[in-house]
Amino acid sequence: MGIESLAAMSLKDPNQLKRRLAFSHLLSEMTSENAVQIREGLIAAGVSNRDSEWRDFNYAWGTIAGEAAFSGSLTMEKVDLYSVISGWASTDPTNAIAFLDQLPEKLAHGPGNKLKTDRLDLEKGIVAGLADRNRDEATKYVSKLLAEGRTDTSRLMETVANEVIRQEGSIGASNWAATLKDGPLKGSAMGEIAEGYARTDPASAAGWIEEFAAQDYATRAVAEVGKKWAEREPLAAVSWLEKLPEGQGQKAGLNSAFGDWEDRDPIAAGNYLLSMPNSPKRDSAIRGFAEGYAWQDPKTAIAWAKDIQDPTIRIESLKKVGFAYYRRKPEEAKTWLAESGLSSEAKADILNSQRRR
């Protein structure tokens, strides 16, 4: 069977097993010489940018042809540069990285250079390919970029974490993240893992992350667990968060948990807030409640925000509530603003909020 027939079968055959076998045969027979023909066959058969076959083809092309595959893709209208460079990095990381380093921040390509791709997106592809090859190698690469002063390494570390999740699941990934060096990259990995882990088993995710809850780098992870758990069992989530060591993680967790609880059961959430003594963690909980509830009942949200003890947090929360109020009921919000006691600057921020949307 020829390439065109196999390409058509891999996408159109009604039997999913035959589709998989046909596509596997295409990839197993692919060489640097016939890759473009396979590509054209898939396009002729109607492959979509969202199809896994398209991603897998481009990844495989990158593994066998490297720079030639990437450079060849630059002139084409239908491209997946991320997958090509990811495949390249999985087999030849040194040359893939060297090639990436000489690219501009925004790469113009395609017919008439009408397509644009950010170099950071390609760098994420490099990191994904490295992680396929060796997660430690990928982590070292991202750590090197951080040491060089790069400020966007959190997104790259999330890419490494997602590859580990794909390979080992949330529990395996959580064990891997625990072994990383303390610091922002560990926090980025933990935050990415916590989101999916807490969605499937929030209590288990809580048991994992509470060991690190006092560390600032774990703030996002604690918040993710608190939010996802509150979607199922808000009282259990908040009770767990209150027992954590005081710090940014606990505050962020309470903020996110109450931001969800107010949407599901505002009366129960409000009663719990009333039972809490004044403290920084109560301020965080109220802030989460008020800023979320502002979209349902801005007047009640304002009353709660006024009960925040820390003046800086109180003003910031009132501004957020005011944003929501002004977008929902601008005339009522203007009347409230006139009597709110907020500074002229804070009032201007609220009134100008719609212009920034």
C-alpha distance (Angstrom), angle and dihedral (degrees) to the residues before:
residue distance angle dihedral
M1 . . .
G2 3.81 . .
I3 3.80 128.2 .
E4 3.80 94.2 -102.8
S5 3.80 92.2 51.6
L6 3.81 92.6 47.1
A7 3.80 91.1 48.3
A8 3.79 90.9 51.6
M9 3.81 92.1 46.7
S10 3.81 92.2 48.9
L11 3.80 90.2 59.7
K12 3.80 106.9 25.7
D13 3.80 110.3 32.0
P14 3.83 109.3 114.3
N15 3.82 90.8 -137.6
Q16 3.80 109.1 80.6
L17 3.81 92.7 -155.8
K18 3.78 90.8 55.2
R19 3.80 89.8 48.5
R20 3.79 91.1 53.4
L21 3.79 93.8 45.5
A22 3.80 92.0 48.8
F23 3.79 92.4 50.1
S24 3.81 92.6 45.5
H25 3.80 88.6 51.8
L26 3.81 90.3 51.2
L27 3.80 92.2 53.2
S28 3.80 94.1 43.8
E29 3.81 90.6 53.8
M30 3.80 95.4 42.7
T31 3.81 118.6 119.6
S32 3.77 133.1 171.5
E33 3.80 86.7 -100.4
N34 3.82 99.1 54.1
A35 3.82 99.8 31.1
V36 3.80 94.0 97.9
Q37 3.80 90.3 50.8
I38 3.81 90.2 52.2
R39 3.79 89.1 48.0
E40 3.80 91.6 52.5
G41 3.80 90.4 47.2
L42 3.81 92.0 54.2
I43 3.80 91.7 47.9
A44 3.81 91.4 48.6
A45 3.81 88.5 51.6
G46 3.81 89.9 55.4
V47 3.80 103.2 -103.2
S48 3.81 112.9 -178.6
N49 3.80 127.7 -140.8
R50 3.80 86.3 -119.4
D51 3.79 95.3 54.0
S52 3.79 116.8 108.7
E53 3.81 88.2 -138.5
W54 3.80 90.2 62.5
R55 3.80 92.8 50.3
D56 3.79 92.6 44.9
F57 3.79 93.1 48.5
N58 3.80 92.5 52.2
Y59 3.81 91.7 45.7
A60 3.80 90.6 51.1
W61 3.81 91.2 46.2
G62 3.79 89.2 54.2
T63 3.80 91.9 50.8
I64 3.80 94.0 55.6
A65 3.80 103.0 31.6
G66 3.82 105.3 26.9
E67 3.79 111.6 175.6
A68 3.80 93.2 13.2
A69 3.81 90.6 56.4
F70 3.80 92.9 47.6
S71 3.81 95.3 44.6
G72 3.79 90.8 45.2
S73 3.79 90.4 53.3
L74 3.80 92.1 55.0
T75 3.80 92.8 74.8
M76 3.80 95.2 47.2
E77 3.78 128.2 93.7
K78 3.81 96.6 -144.5
V79 3.80 107.8 54.4
D80 3.80 144.1 153.6
L81 3.79 102.7 -166.3
Y82 3.81 91.5 167.0
S83 3.80 92.8 62.2
V84 3.81 93.7 41.5
I85 3.79 94.2 53.7
S86 3.81 90.9 40.8
G87 3.79 90.4 56.7
W88 3.80 90.4 45.4
A89 3.81 91.9 52.2
S90 3.80 91.3 49.6
T91 3.82 90.9 63.9
D92 3.82 105.7 21.2
P93 3.81 109.1 22.0
T94 3.81 96.9 161.4
N95 3.79 94.8 59.8
A96 3.80 93.8 37.1
I97 3.81 91.0 55.0
A98 3.81 92.4 44.7
F99 3.81 89.7 51.6
L100 3.81 92.2 48.4
D101 3.80 92.0 50.6
Q102 3.80 92.3 63.3
L103 3.82 94.9 50.5
P104 3.83 121.3 101.5
E105 3.81 122.0 -110.0
K106 3.81 89.0 -104.1
L107 3.77 115.0 33.0
A108 3.81 115.6 -151.0
H109 3.80 113.6 -154.3
G110 3.78 145.3 143.3
P111 3.81 127.3 63.7
G112 3.79 107.8 -19.1
N113 3.83 89.6 -1.6
K114 3.80 88.4 -85.7
L115 3.81 94.7 141.6
K116 3.80 121.2 80.5
T117 3.80 128.4 -161.4
D118 3.81 125.3 -177.5
R119 3.77 114.8 -127.2
L120 3.81 89.3 -134.1
D121 3.81 89.2 63.2
L122 3.80 89.3 53.0
E123 3.79 89.6 47.1
K124 3.79 88.6 55.4
G125 3.79 86.4 54.1
I126 3.80 89.7 52.7
V127 3.80 90.5 50.9
A128 3.82 92.2 47.6
G129 3.80 90.1 52.1
L130 3.79 91.4 47.4
A131 3.80 90.2 50.2
D132 3.80 90.2 52.0
R133 3.78 87.8 53.4
N134 3.81 99.7 39.6
R135 3.81 125.6 -19.2
D136 3.81 92.0 -153.7
E137 3.79 89.6 55.3
A138 3.80 90.1 50.5
T139 3.81 91.7 49.0
K140 3.81 91.6 50.2
Y141 3.79 90.5 51.2
V142 3.81 92.7 52.2
S143 3.82 90.6 44.3
K144 3.80 89.2 53.7
L145 3.80 90.8 53.6
L146 3.81 90.2 49.7
A147 3.81 90.8 51.1
E148 3.81 88.5 51.9
G149 3.79 89.8 59.0
R150 3.78 100.9 -99.6
T151 3.80 112.2 158.6
D152 3.82 98.3 -163.4
T153 3.79 99.1 63.0
S154 3.81 93.7 109.8
R155 3.82 90.4 73.4
L156 3.78 90.5 48.9
M157 3.79 92.4 50.4
E158 3.79 89.1 50.2
T159 3.80 86.7 57.7
V160 3.81 90.2 55.7
A161 3.80 90.3 48.2
N162 3.80 92.1 50.8
E163 3.79 90.9 52.6
V164 3.82 90.1 51.9
I165 3.82 90.1 48.1
R166 3.79 89.7 51.3
Q167 3.79 91.5 50.8
E168 3.81 101.3 39.6
G169 3.79 108.9 13.3
S170 3.79 126.7 -121.8
I171 3.81 97.2 -59.0
G172 3.79 94.1 50.2
A173 3.79 90.4 45.0
S174 3.80 91.8 50.1
N175 3.81 90.1 53.7
W176 3.80 89.8 50.0
A177 3.81 93.4 49.2
A178 3.80 91.3 51.8
T179 3.81 89.2 62.5
L180 3.81 94.8 55.1
K181 3.78 122.4 106.1
D182 3.80 112.3 -89.0
G183 3.78 112.2 -100.0
P184 3.80 144.2 74.1
L185 3.81 96.7 -44.8
K186 3.78 91.0 54.1
G187 3.79 87.7 49.6
S188 3.80 92.3 51.3
A189 3.79 91.3 51.1
M190 3.80 92.6 46.3
G191 3.79 92.7 48.6
E192 3.79 92.2 52.6
I193 3.80 92.7 46.6
A194 3.80 94.1 45.0
E195 3.80 93.1 58.5
G196 3.80 95.1 61.5
Y197 3.81 95.9 32.1
A198 3.80 93.1 54.0
R199 3.78 91.5 46.5
T200 3.81 91.2 62.2
D201 3.83 102.3 30.1
P202 3.82 113.2 6.8
A203 3.80 95.8 173.6
S204 3.80 91.9 54.1
A205 3.80 91.0 45.2
A206 3.79 89.0 51.6
G207 3.79 90.9 52.9
W208 3.79 89.2 52.9
I209 3.79 99.7 47.4
E210 3.81 100.1 39.2
E211 3.81 90.0 78.7
F212 3.80 88.0 65.5
A213 3.81 99.2 33.9
A214 3.81 94.6 109.5
Q215 3.81 91.5 58.5
D216 3.79 117.8 91.9
Y217 3.79 91.5 -139.3
A218 3.82 89.3 64.3
T219 3.82 93.9 56.5
R220 3.80 96.0 105.6
A221 3.81 93.1 45.0
V222 3.81 92.6 52.8
A223 3.80 90.0 47.6
E224 3.81 91.6 50.6
V225 3.79 92.2 50.8
G226 3.80 92.0 46.2
K227 3.79 92.4 50.6
K228 3.79 97.2 45.3
W229 3.80 92.7 45.0
A230 3.81 91.1 48.2
E231 3.79 88.7 56.3
R232 3.82 87.7 64.7
E233 3.79 107.2 23.4
P234 3.81 111.5 8.3
L235 3.79 95.8 177.2
A236 3.81 92.4 51.5
A237 3.79 90.9 47.0
V238 3.79 94.7 49.9
S239 3.81 92.6 44.3
W240 3.80 89.1 53.8
L241 3.79 92.8 47.2
E242 3.80 92.7 50.5
K243 3.80 90.4 56.9
L244 3.80 94.3 53.8
P245 3.81 121.0 101.0
E246 3.79 112.0 -85.4
G247 3.76 112.4 -97.0
Q248 3.77 145.4 96.1
G249 3.79 92.7 -57.4
Q250 3.79 93.6 56.7
K251 3.81 91.9 45.7
A252 3.79 93.6 48.7
G253 3.79 90.8 45.9
L254 3.79 94.0 51.9
N255 3.78 90.4 45.7
S256 3.80 92.9 53.5
A257 3.82 94.7 40.7
F258 3.79 94.1 52.7
G259 3.78 89.6 42.7
D260 3.79 86.3 63.8
W261 3.80 99.1 35.0
E262 3.82 92.8 56.4
D263 3.78 89.0 59.0
R264 3.80 94.1 51.8
D265 3.79 102.9 36.2
P266 3.82 114.2 -0.6
I267 3.80 93.7 174.6
A268 3.81 93.8 55.8
A269 3.80 91.1 43.3
G270 3.80 91.4 49.3
N271 3.81 92.6 48.8
Y272 3.79 90.1 51.8
L273 3.80 90.5 51.4
L274 3.80 89.8 52.0
S275 3.80 89.5 55.2
M276 3.81 93.5 54.2
P277 3.82 118.7 92.8
N278 3.78 117.9 -126.3
S279 3.79 108.6 -80.8
P280 3.81 141.2 128.3
K281 3.79 90.4 -91.6
R282 3.81 91.1 53.2
D283 3.79 88.9 51.2
S284 3.80 89.3 54.2
A285 3.79 91.7 47.7
I286 3.80 92.6 49.4
R287 3.78 90.8 48.1
G288 3.79 91.6 54.5
F289 3.80 90.9 47.7
A290 3.81 96.3 45.5
E291 3.79 97.5 45.4
G292 3.80 91.9 48.7
Y293 3.80 96.2 42.2
A294 3.80 92.1 49.2
W295 3.80 89.5 84.4
Q296 3.81 90.9 57.7
D297 3.80 103.7 34.2
P298 3.82 114.1 2.9
K299 3.81 95.1 180.0
T300 3.81 92.5 56.6
A301 3.79 89.8 43.4
I302 3.81 90.3 53.9
A303 3.80 90.9 52.0
W304 3.79 90.0 53.0
A305 3.81 94.1 45.7
K306 3.80 89.9 53.4
D307 3.81 88.0 59.7
I308 3.82 92.1 64.3
Q309 3.81 107.6 112.9
D310 3.80 100.4 -154.6
P311 3.83 105.2 81.2
T312 3.81 95.5 -149.3
I313 3.80 93.5 50.1
R314 3.82 90.5 42.9
I315 3.81 93.0 55.6
E316 3.80 93.2 44.9
S317 3.79 90.5 49.9
L318 3.80 92.9 47.6
K319 3.79 88.7 52.0
K320 3.81 91.6 52.2
V321 3.80 91.0 47.5
G322 3.79 89.0 46.4
F323 3.81 90.8 53.3
A324 3.81 89.9 56.6
Y325 3.81 93.1 43.5
Y326 3.79 92.7 50.8
R327 3.79 93.0 48.9
R328 3.79 92.3 49.8
K329 3.80 101.8 37.2
P330 3.81 110.7 8.2
E331 3.81 98.0 177.2
E332 3.82 93.8 49.0
A333 3.79 89.6 45.9
K334 3.81 91.8 53.3
T335 3.79 90.4 53.1
W336 3.81 90.4 50.3
L337 3.80 92.2 47.0
A338 3.79 92.3 54.9
E339 3.81 89.7 59.7
S340 3.82 99.2 31.0
G341 3.78 99.0 96.8
L342 3.79 90.7 -132.6
S343 3.77 119.1 143.6
S344 3.80 120.7 -96.1
E345 3.79 88.7 -109.9
A346 3.81 92.9 53.3
K347 3.80 91.3 47.7
A348 3.80 90.8 50.3
D349 3.81 90.5 50.7
I350 3.80 90.3 55.4
L351 3.80 95.2 45.0
N352 3.79 91.8 48.0
S353 3.80 94.4 46.3
Q354 3.81 95.2 97.0
R355 3.80 91.7 54.7
R356 3.81 90.2 59.1
R357 3.80 94.2 53.5
